[in-house]
Amino acid sequence: MTNQTQDYITLKPIAERFKEVAMSISDDEIKAIIKEELREQIRNQVNFGSTIGQWVDDMLEDDESWVELVVDCMKTSIKNKFK
């Protein structure tokens, strides 16, 4: 058995399970996860102070285009990895 075949046998069940879980998450849940992660990353990387920190929170809450930008970047990255 080749390494490629062994890898396929090993990874196929994991990929199928990941696909099941991924399909069960709604778009709104994905957006909420991304928003929270963006908030956390920004908080951990930069200390803006209370006013600018509130602006960042408001921006992430009110402007869906930031979440869409992250989702598009993720999709592009995944597509590029599998080319």
GIDA-V520993 format. One line per field, one symbol per residue. psi: psi as a letter, one per 20 degrees, with the letter a starting at -180 (. if undefined). A space follows every 10 residues. Layout:
# GIDA-V520993
psi=???
This chain:
# GIDA-V520993
psi=prhggggghg hghggggggg ghhiprhhhg ggggghgggg gghhhpnhrg ghghgggggh ghnihgghgg gggggggggh hj.
